[in-house]
Amino acid sequence: MLTRRQFLLAGYGSLLGAMAGLSGCAHSAGKMSSASMAPGLPHKGMGVFGSLSLKAHAERNGLLYGCAVRPELFSQDAKYTRLIIDQCDILVAENAMKWLALRPAFNSYYFNEADALLAFAEQHQMKLRGHNLVWHEQLPKWFASMVNRDNAREVLVQHIQTVAGRYSGRIHSWDVVNEAIWIPDGRADGLRKSPWLSLLGDDYIELAFRTAREADPTALLTYNDYGIEEDSQENEQKRSAVLLLLRRLKARNVPIDAVGIQSHLTANPNASFRGDGLRRFISSARDLGLQVFVTEMDVADGALPGDVGTRDDAVAALYRDYLNVVLANPAVTAVLTWGITDRYTWLQTNKPRKDGMHVRPLPFDEEYRAKPAFIALRRTFDDRQADASTQGADGSAANPYAPFTPNPTRARE
């Protein structure tokens, strides 16, 4: 008799085969190669729209699914826009809400793209994440010459009040502080020696969260970071430092509602994802009463062979294995990929393949065709509900799938 795990893995291949039959593609079950799929957006017979979309499967299993977007593309690429509408419940700007985009000059703001993104989200009944209010990167050029120890506090507070206040009551969650931990800098608390730390000291994080709560009482306030996903000594050190920061903030009654795990992953040949340290981290976050968001997920394929089918299968397997670990804890309430189509992925520029082939890290390819990664995402959303049904029905603390509402006044449906 097959174990449940074996059954699910077998079902993964069967589902791909069924999709091939629906689309009239002639290729083997378990493979959904780009060459065999019709060009353009996947048609309805392929089973990726409506009740078969990522957002529909996520909704049925207590999750939000969405992705990072570039609002300027909404007027340039109709297929991209349609795909976002069809698949997503929640959006986040890749760059439009960062300091560099919002602050062209010391005394001026530029909100056109951020406003357009919010209008788009609201028009299509989507939620919007704000990303981000405090970060050491993508600061405008004027920052280094205009911001000093005398005015840094005022500059930070005014920025958060202006930006978060502009969208108050309309944002699902804000990444209030982004990537504040950096172990190589050698501090005992793990804090990064960022411009903000240099100018304001280590209480800049508390200041940012308290100011954000005043500016927007309803948004879920989030600390967001990367490099905490793998079972390596480096990642374990960073997880420990992030937890130290979160515990310190909670002990001081700083208003923080969630932690974001960026989840930029790399697929390696013959390597599997265990995630023991990540499981412990998420459990610790839940113990602190925090929600957990997967905020920027993608899977780099630069270490994989050039064959597209092989790459797509390995990328899908890592999506599946990673999310099976993460979604086992009900504290995780949202999954966002950093983009949705390979056509516009940041990895093509930042982590290109040495063989010159286009990278394939996302659920849809350059021509907006669903890939094995799409099926892996959908399957893991469904696995969560299937796993929950095997647990006790009394909702006791021993049940890891018991309902999780850490802050009912701000928890989002």
N, C-alpha and C positions, 0 to 999 in steps of 0.2 A: 504494500500500500504506500502511495506517495505521501510524504509529509506535506504539511500545509505550505512550507517554504518551497518544496520541489514543485508543488502544484502551481504556485504563483509564478515561478520562473518558467514553467512549461507554458502557462497561460500567456506570458509575455510574448513568446515566439508565435503562439497561435493567433494572438490578436493582430500582430503585424501581418501574418499570412492572410487573415480575414480582410484586413484593410487592402491588401494587394488585390484580392479577388474583387472587392467592391469597386476598385478603381480600374479594373481591367488590366492590371500590370502583370507581366509574366516574369516573376522572379521568385526565388525560393522563400519559404516561410522563415520569418526571423530576420529577413533583410528588407530594408526599405530604401534602396539606393536611389540617389538623386536621378540617375540616368533613366530609371524605369518609371518615374513619376511624371505626370502631366505638368507642363510648364505653367507658371503663374500661380495664383492663389489656389490652394487645394479645393477641389469642388466638393459639394455636399455629400456626394457618394462616398467620399473617403472618411467620413465620420469624424470631423474635427470642429464642427460648428454646433451652435445651439446647446442641446443637452449633452453633447459629446465634447464640448470645449473644455479647456483647462479651467476656466473660471467656474463652469457648472460643476465639474467634478470636485473642485476645491470647496465650493459652497456646500455641497452635499455632505462634506466631511469636516465641517467646522473650520474652514480655512479661507483666507483671502489669497488669490493668486494675482500677480501683476508683474510689471517690469519697468525698467528705466526707459525713458523716452526722450526724444529730441523734439520739442514742440515746433521748431521751424520746419520739420518734415511733414507736418500735417497738411500744409498747403502745397507741398512739392511731390508727395508720393501717396496716391490714393490707396494703393494696395497695402502699404505700411499702416496707414490710418485705419483701414478696414480691419486689418489683422488685430490691431490694438483693441478696437471696439469689440470684436468677436471674442477675444480670449481673456481680457483683463477685467478685474474688479477693482484694482488699486494701481496707481501709477506713482512714479517718482521721477523728478527731472535728473537727467545725467549731469547737467551743468547750470541750468537756468536759474537756480536758486542759491548758487554759491556766491561768495563775496565778489569774485572776479567779474561775474556776469551782472550782479546787481549794483556794483559801486564803481561806475566809470570815473568818478572824481570824489574827492574827500567829502564834499558837501552836496552830492547829488546821488540819486538812485535811478535805476532803469528797471522798470517792472513789466515791460511789454510782454516778454516771453513767459514770465512766471504767471502773469495775469491770464494770458491766453491758455496756458496749460490748465489752470484752475477752472476756467470757463469750459474748456473741453471736457474735463473730468466731470464737472457738475452736469453738463448737457447729457452725458452718457451714463449718469448715475454711478460714477466711479468715485472711490476715495482717493485722496492724494496725500502722499508723504512729503514732508518738507526736508530737503537735504541741501545744505546743512547750515547751522548758525555759527559754529566755531570749528575751525580747522586750520592747520598750519600751512596747508597748501592752497593754491589758487587764490592767494591774496592779491589785490590789485597792486600795480607798480608803485602807486603813491604811498602805500602802507609803510614801507621802510623809512621814508623820509618825513612822513607826517605824523606817525604814531609813536609816542614815547611814554616813559613811565608817568609823566605828569597827566597825560590825557587818555591813556589806554583804557582805563576803567570806564570813562565817559563814552569813549568810542564804542566799546563792546556793548555796553548797556543800551546806548542809543540805537545801535544796529539791530539788536534783538527786539527792542520795543517797536521799532519801525517795521521790520520785516514780519516778525511773528504777529505783531499787532494788526498789520494790514489784513492778514488772512485769519484772524481769530475766529474760532467757531467753525471753520470750513476745512481744517486740516485734520487728517486722521492721526498723524504722528509727526514729530519733528526729531531729526537727528540733531540734538542740541549740541553735543560735543562729538567730534569725529576723530578717531585715531590718536587719542591722548597718551597711549602707552607705547613705549619703545625701549625694550630691555637693553639694547646695546649702548644706550646713553649712560647706563651705570648707576642710576639713582636707586636707592633702597626701595622707594615706592613704585618704581617702574615708569614714572612719568617721563614723557618725551620732553627734551629741552627745546620746546617750540618758542616762537616769538611771544605767544601768550603767557607761557610760564616765565619767560625772562622778564616780561613787562609787568606782570601782575602777581606772580607767585602761584603756589599750588591751589589757592582758593579760587582761581579763575573759573574752575569747573563748577563749583558750587554757585558762584555768582551767575554763571550762564543759565543754570537750571532754574534758579529762583527768579531770574528776570524773565525767562521764557514762560514760567507758570503765571506770572503776573500779566504778561502780554497775551497769553492764550490759555485760559483756565480749562479748556476742554481737550486739547491735543494730548496724545500720549507722548510723554517726553522720554527720549531714548538716548542711550550711549551706544555708539556704533564703532566696531573695530574689526580688524582682519588678523590673520595669522594665529587663530585660536582653534583651528579645525582639525589639524593633524595630530597623530600620536607620536610627536617628536619632543625631544627635550626642550627645544626652542619654543614650540607652541605651548608646552605645559607651563613653562615659565611665564609666558604671556598670559595664559588663562589665569594663573595664580595672581598676577598683578592686576588684571581686570577685575577679578573677584574682590581683591583687596580694595580697589577703588569703589566698587559698587557697595560693599559693606560699610565703607567709611561714609559714603553719601547717605545710605539708609540710617546709619547710626546718628547722623546729624539732622535727620528728618528733612533731607533735601528732596524736593519733589521729582522723583524719577519713576517712570512706569514700565520701562522696557529696556532690553538690551538687544542690539542688532548684531548678528553674526554675518559678516559680509559674504563669506563662502565663495571666494574666487579659488577654484580648485584646478589641479593639473592631473590629467590622466596619464598614467605611466604603464608601459607594457608589463603584463604579468603581476600587477600590483592591485591589491584590493583595499577597501576602506573598512577599518574596524570601528574607529570612533569611540573608544572607551573613555578617553579623556573628555571628549566633547559631551558624551552622555552625562558625566559627572558635573561638568560645567553647567549644562542646562538644568539639571536637577538642583544645583546650588542657586541658580538664578530664580527658579521657581520657589525655592525655600525663602527667598528674599521678597516674595510677592511680585516678581517681575514677569511680564510677558516677554516672549522671545520672538524676534523676527529674523527670518533669513532675508537679508536686505539686498544682496548684490550678486546672486549666484550665476556663475558660468563655469565651463570646464575647458581649460586650455588643452589643445591637442598637439602642441608642437613636438612632444616627445614620442608621438605615435608614428607608425609607418604611413606612407603617403596614400595607400589604398583607402578610398572613401568609405567603403562598407566596413572595413576593419576599424577605422577611426570612429565612425558613427556608433558602432556597437560598443566600443570601449567608453566613449563619452556617455552614452546612455546608461551603461552599467554603473558608472560612477555617480550619475544623478540618482539612480535607483538605490544604490548602497548607502549613499550619504543621506538621502532624505528618509530612508527607512530608519536610520539611527535618529535623526533629528525629530521626525514626526511622531516617534514613540512617546514623546512627552507632550501632554496637552498644553503646556505653557507656550508652545510654538503655535502662533495664531496667523502668521502671514508668511508667504513665500514669494519673493520677487527675484526674477532673473535680471541680470544687467544687460538689458536689451531683449529682443524676442526673435530677431532675424540675424543671421550671419552677415547679411549685407552691410549692416551698420555697426558691427561689434568693434569696441575699442581695442580688442586684442589683435586685430589685423595690423594695427599700427604699433602697439606697445609690445606685443609678443608674437611677431610674425614667424611663420615656419621657415626653416632654412632652405627647404626645397622650393620655396616660392609659391606653393599652393595656398589657396585661401583657407583660413582657419574655419572650423565648424563647431563653435562652442555652445550654440543655443538651440532652442526647440524647433526653429524653422530655418531653412537654408537661405541662400542668397536670392532664390526665386520664390520664396515664401511657401515652400513645400514642407509639410510636416516630416520630421525625422524621427528616428528611434528615441531621441531624447524627449520628444513630445510624448510618446507613449510611456516612457519611463516616469515622467512627471505625473501623468494621469494615473498610472498604476499605483504609484506610491501614495497619492491622495486617497485612492480607494482602499489600499492596504491598511491605512490608518483606521478606517471605519471597521474593516474586517477584523483587525487585531483587537479593536475595542470590544467587539461583540463576543470575544472569547473570554473577557474578564468578568469579574463579579458584577452583579447588577445593583448592588447596594450603594454604589457611589462612595465607598469608604476610602479613607486615606491610603489604604494599601493598594487601591486600584489606580494604576498610573494614568488611566484614561478618564478619571473622574473630572467633571466639569471644572473649568478653571476661570474664575472671575476675580482677579486680585483687587481690582478697584472698580466696583460696579458703577460709580459715578462717571468714569471715563472710558470703561471698556466699550469697544465698538462691536456691533453685531456682525 
